[in-house]
Amino acid sequence: MTETVIQVEHLSKMFHIGRSRQQHDTLRDSLMAGLKSTTGRLRRQDPATDQARDDSFWALQDISFEVQPGEIVGIIGRNGAGKSTLLKILSRITEPTQGQALIHGRVGSLLEVGTGFHPELTGRENIYLNGAILGMRRTEIEQKFDEIVSFAEIEQFLETPVKRYSSGMYVRLAFAVAAHLEPEILLVDEVLAVGDMEFQRKCLGKMGDVAKTGRTVLFVSHNMAAIEGLCTHGVLLKKGRVTSYGPVKDVIEDYLADQKAPAARSVGGVLGQDPTSGVSILDIGPLDRNGAFVPMTRSGDDLNLAVTLQLERAIPRATVTIGLNDVYGTRTTVLHSSIAGFPLSLDTGAQMVTVHIPKFQLKAGSYTMDVQVFSGMESVLWAPSLGPLMVESGDFYGSGKLPDASWAGYFYASQAWKAAPSAEGQKS
């Protein structure tokens, strides 16, 4: 039976906020303060009751999950959800208030830029220092030394104190040490938030290589494309609690569905209407796997884009078009039911019209939607600038690599490449 690498059981972590230091003028004041502190610690064992205290904040509440050997687990959630706190507990940087985290194996972590570095030591000296902290023998560090320096691209600064490094150099070296010294478990927190696109791609590639060797990776990021491309499983945290755990695509979908709905969405009203024809729009947006409206989709996902219409009379020969525009109002594409070969018939009352787009091609960004409805050749509704439709980056090509949105144009194109000897070249 495979041994569980990480077992988190009913883990909770509380922090004190807004508590200032007090000067105690008398012995009685000091004794009373100490008594209050002791009794406070004894009472502070129940997250449900202690949450009400003004000076306490539960960053994690009753977290439980397991990680098996070789799994790459993405930990996602909004800012303040408890992601970094969880990794700090797993790294033994901080202790939990309740529960326990059992870890079987040597842990390497990159939680903050330059964690564990001594600013006065050189890059060379810090490589050996970090290796020792990770429990590596000197011979092991020496075997990986050249590979670490090459990956970090700091050859000419190897003998320079790291206090003179830029933030990019800092994080390159820190990641290189953590990833190359072969811990059984690698914990990475938002390493992709620092550095250029080329470095980010190198990090993703290296974490993929680490995972292929059977080691375990826990990866915190807001980059959903990186999470999807790298991870096999996901953990979704919300206000310190696990709200979803399982296959990474399902967890990402739960995360996107939980995001704040667009401001333009109707609440008990209409988004657009034509009083003369009696046609109005009640809602528009992507649908999740359960058929509910959500505010976001991702590049490369199958998209079901739906429009809910309200009709006072039936339209037996209907056409629905949806134009997608970028933030500058430039039309990127038009979805047209008749031209696509799908005649529609709309009954009276509420009607949901859905268009299915396999492997949605638009790059990440915010888009508005123009909706027009025709009865035969007659326009019976025109509703511009609805939305927004939010598109997150996705692993469009299934390569685990994130396209750079700055040069992607408007959309991604499915493609296959090959190289073969040229007939022209053989003649010369």
Secondary structure, 3 states (H helix, E strand, C coil): CCCCCEEEEEEEEEEECCCCCCCCCCHHHHHHHHHHHHHHHHHCCCHHHHCCCCCEEEEEEEEEEEECCCCEEEEECCCCCCHHHHHHHHCCCCCCCEEEEEECCCEEEECCCCCCCCCCCEHHHHHHHHHHHCCCCHHHHHHHHHHHHHHHCCHHHCCCEHHHCCHHHHHHHHHHHHHHCCCCEEEEECHHHCCCHHHHHHHHHHHHHHHHCCCEEEEECCCHHHHHHHCCEEEEEECCEEEEEEEHHHHHHHHHHCCCCCCCCCCCCCCEEECCCCEEEEEEEEECCCCCECCEEECCCCEEEEEEEEECCCEEEEEEEEEEECCCCCEEEEEECCCCCCCEEECCEEEEEEEEECCCCECCEEEEEEEEEEECCEEEEEEEEEEEEEEECCCCCCCCCCCCHHHCCCECCCCCCCCCCCHHHHHC
